[in-house]
Amino acid sequence: QDDLAAFAREGLRTLVLGRRPIEDAEFSAWHAEYERAQTTMQDREAALASVAERIEQQLDIVGVTAIEDKLQVGVQETIVRIREAGIKFWVLTGDKLETARNIGFSTKVLSDDMEIMVVDSGGDDEQTLVERLNSVETRCQGALDRGDVVAMIVTGLALEEITSARDGESAVEGSKPKLDHQGTTKEFANKTGRKREAMSSSLRQFLDIAKRCSVVIACRVAPLQKSELVRLVRKGVHPTPVTLAIGDGANDVPMIQEAQVGVGISGKEGRQAVNSADFAIAQFRYLQRLVLVHGMWNYHRACKFVLYSFWKNAVLVMLMFYYTMISGYAGTSLFEDMIRASYNFVLAGPIIATGIFDREASDKASLANPALYD
């Protein structure tokens, strides 16, 4: 455990290897149950979790591996510019708490001048869930009053504890919800999928704290938890924000599909994320041009297109409506069929040209001044 913590503080990704000899008869019996669990039509996740739990017992630790996850070129610069554009940054990772914090500093998601708050499960702490959330909220508000930038790190077990608590109940010391084979509970999926009015007080308080933070890092979260956090933001924040999820592996697919905009990075992790995304990029640094340049251009173009289309059709319809009243509702058409058919065709030219050539600012100016996006 000490070695794992030391490796994690250095920013290394760790993996614990274990083994156990299994007799042929035991494996055959277990494999038959596993096959039945895979084909069951009811509570498949619970059945798979139960079968997996029976085989993953009494393991002998073989060793621990720790590898360095090297960053791509331009990651730090991209993150800094995106934050300067006023975009809230959430990092959802399966790494340990120490590893996530270290990577946060190396990628410039976190900085030394931030007020960093940690929300972890109870463990040996005698504080209840409500007391811990109240303490974090007090620190957050105090930092904002001083003008500091606030960041929060929350663990997967803490998220389970928050979503499992009901109104009027507080988590007791050492209580930990039982995870299924995907690393999440049904309470988490059900509660985050409801409307904000149906949220528990703990979940609502957590979301209110997260909205005040410029950066939120969720560590030790499962793939399904990632997607549920995106859903929590979409359903719980008002007015409804536009969420963008970016990932490079198969474990990021649920999160990418849940967000309004999904971006997949093609690389050594495979193409599962790319195949499930709306946009595909080769490296993370291309995200700044996708968002700050093309995102801003298309936003302004879409606004102009909506206004142009509305008033273009409003002019034609209102003229015909007014003519109907002064013609005694005779049903006579004000315009010939050819004029009405060519009206939209001719007036489509200006908005097409606007959609192609309109730019609020040049690409160089947009990248040099990320605040233009906001």
N, C-alpha and C positions, 0 to 999 in steps of 0.2 A: 504493500500500500504506500509506503514511503517513497519507493522508487517510482511508482506511478505518479505520485504528486510532484516529484522532482522533475520527471520528464515533461509533465503537463505545464509546469511553470516555465520551462524552456521553450514552450510552443510546439512540442512534438506531439504527433498523433500516436496514441498508444493502442495496443491490442494485446489482450491476455489470452494465452493458449492453454487449453486444458484437455485432458483425455481420460478415458475410462474403458477398460476391457469389457466387452459385451459378448455374452454367449449367443450362439446362433439361434437358439430357441427363443431367447429374450428379444433379440432383434426382429425375428420373424413375427412374433406376437405384436411387438410395438409397430412394426411397419404396416401390418394389417389394420391396426387401429388408425394409423396415420392416413392410410388410403381411404378409410371410411370417413374420417373427418374432412378430408379434402372434397369428398363428393356429397356431403350432407347438404341439405337445402335450408336447414334452420340452424341459426347460431353457429355458423361455420367458424367464425373467428374464435369464439369461446372454446369450441371443440378442438381446434388446432392448438390453442394456447394450453389447454389441459394436457394434450398428448405430448407437446414439446416439453412441458414441465416435468413429466415423468421420466424422460430420457436425460434431461440436463440436471442430473443429481450426482453427488459424490464424485465430482471430477477432481483429478489430481492436476495441480498447476504445473505446466511444463516450463513456461517462461513468459516473458513480456517483450514485445517488440515496440520500438519507438522510431518513427521516421519523420523527417522534416518535410512539411508541405510547402514547397517553394511557391512564392507568389509570382504571378505573371507580371510582365512589364506594364507600368502605368496604373496599377491598382490603386495605390495611395492617392495619386493625382485625381483619378476619376472619382473616388469617394469624396475627397475634399470639395471638388467642384459640384457634385450632386448635392451635398449638404449646403453649400453656398447658394444653391438655387432655391432653398427653402423647402426641400423635400425631406420628410421624416425618413430616417434610415433604421430598418429593423433587420437584424442578422439572426437567422434561425439555423442552428447547427446542432449536430449530434455530439460535438466535442465536450470534454469535461470542462468544469467551471474555470479551472486555472488555465487550460489551453485556450478557451474562448476569450478570456481576458487578455492573454498574451497576444493572440492573433489580432484582437481589437486594437491594441496599441501599435502593432507592427503595420497594420493596414491603415492607420490613422482614423479608424472609426471612433476610437477613444483617444483622448489627449489628457495631459497632466492637469490642465486647467478646468477639467470637468468635475462635477460632483457626481461620483459613481456610487450608485446604491445597488445592493445585492439582495435579492429575495430568494431564499432557499427554504427547503423543507425544515420542519421543526427539529428533527434529530434529538440531540441532547439539550436543546434550548427549551427553557421552561415557558417561554412566551407562547401565547396562542396565536393563531393565524390573524385574528383581528388586531391584536396588539402589534404584531410585526407589520401589518399593512398600515396601521395608524402611524407607527414610527417612521416608515418609509415616506408616507405622505407628508409628515411634518418636515422631514429633511428636504423633500422635494420643494415644498412651498418656501422654506427658508432660503434655499439656494436660488430660487427664482426671484425672491424679493431682493437678494443681493446682486442680481443680474448675472448669475453664473449659468453656464450651460449644464443641463442635467442629463445623465445617462442612467439606465437601469439594466441590470443583468438578472435574469430570472431562470431558474432551473426547471426541467421538465417535471420533477416531483412536486415542486412548489405550484406549478400550474395545475397539476392534478389535485392538489390539496385545495387550491382556490376554487376550482370548478366543482369539486365534490361537496364543499361546505354549503349547507342550506341556511336560509335566513333564520336568525335566532340561535344558530349553533356555531361554535368555534372549534377548530381542529385541536384535538388534545395532543399532548406531548407524545412524540414518537409515532403518531398514526400516519401510515402511508397507504395510499390506495393501491389496490392490486392491478398490475398492468396486464394487458393481453399480449399476444405474440407480436403485435405491431407497436407496442410500447405506449399504448394509451387505453383509457377506459371508455366505456359507453357513456358515462356521465359527462365526460369532456366533450364528446361529439354532440350529444343531445343538448347540453346546456349552451354551448357556443353557437349552435344552430338556431336557437330561439331568438325572438325579438328582444330588444333592449328592455322592454317593460317586464319581461319574464326573467331577467337575469337575477341572480342572487346578489345580495349586497356586497359580498366579497369580490365577486367577478366584476361588478360595476365599479367598485372602488379601485380595483387593479387597472381597469381600462381607463378610468379618469386619471390615474397617475401616469400611465403610459402615454396618454395624449399630451401631457405636459413635457415629456422627455423628448429631446432631439434625437436620441439614439436608444434603441432597445435591443438587447442581445438575449436571445432565448437559447440556452445550452442544454445538452442532453435531452433533446426533443426528438420524437419519432417522426417519420414521414407524415403520418396522419395528423399528428399534432401541428405540424407546419401548416397544413391546409386549414385546420380548424382555427389557428391564430389569424390567418388571412380572412376567414369567414367572420371571426369575431370583430375584426376592424371594420369590415364591410357592413355588418349588421348593427354594430353597437355604436359607431361614430356617426354623429349627425352635424352638419349635412354629410351625406354619404361620400367618402373620399374615393378617388381613383387609385387603385392599388396596382403595383407592378411587381411581379415576382420573377427573379432570375436565378437559374440554377444550371448545373452541368451534369447531373447524374440522375439515375432512375429514382432515387429517394426524394428528388425535388419535383417529380411529376405531379403529385397531388396538389402541391402548393402552386405550381405554375398554372394548372387547370382551374384552380379556385379563384385566382386573381383576374381582374378585368383585362390586364395586359400581361402576357407571359413571354419571357425571353429565355431562350435556351442557348447555352454555350457548347459548341462542338469541340470535343477534345478527347483525351485519353479515357474519360469516364463513359464513353459511348455516345449514342445518338438518341437515347430515350427521351431526354429533356428537349432536344431539338425537335423531335417528331411530335411532341405534345405542345409546343409553344407557338405563339403567334409570329414571333420574330426569331431569327437565328443569327448569332454572331460568333466569330471565331475566337475572340478574346474579350476579356472583361472591359478593357479600356475603350472598346468601341461603343460601350453603353453611353458614354458622355455625348458622343455625336448623335446617337440615336435619340436620346432624350432632349438634350439641350438645343440641338439644331433642328432635326426633323420633327421632333415633338412640338417645339414652339411654332415652327412654320405651319405644320398641319393643323394645330389648334386654331391659329388665326384664320387659316384658309377655310376651315370648317365653319367657323363663326360667320364669315362673310358669305359662304355658300348658303347657309340656312337663312340669313336675312335676305339675300338676293332672291332666293327661290320663293320665299314667302311673299315679298312685295311684288315680284314679277307676276305671280298668279293672282294676288289680291287685286292688282290693277285691272286685269282682264275680267275677273269675276264681278268686281264692283261695278264696272261699266255696264256689263250685261244685266246685272241686277237692277241698276238704276233705270236702264232703258226699258226693262220689263214693266216698271211702275208707270212710266210716262206713256207707254204704248197701250195702256189699258189691259195689261196681262193677256195680250193677244197671242203670245207664243212666237212672235216674229223674232228672228235672230238679228242681232245688230251687226254681226260680222259674217262674211262669207266663210264657207267651210275651209277654203284654201288659206284664208287669213288666220283662222284659228289654228290650223295645222302647222302653218309656217311660223307662228308667233313663238312658240317654245323652241323651235329649231333655230331660228335666227338669233334669239336672245340667249341661246346656250353658249355662243361664242365668247362673250365677255367673261363669264364665270369660268369657262374652261381655261382661258388665258390666265385668269387670276389664280386658279388652282395650280397652274404650272410654274408661273413666273413670280407670283407674289411672295415677297420675303420682308418680314418686319425688320430684320437685321441680317447682315452678312454672316456666313458661317464662322468666320474668324472673330467677329465681334461677339457672337453668341457664346463661343467657347471662352473668350477672354473675359466676358462679363456674365457669369452664370445667373446673376440676380435678374437679368432680363427675362428669364423663364418664369419667375414669380410675378 
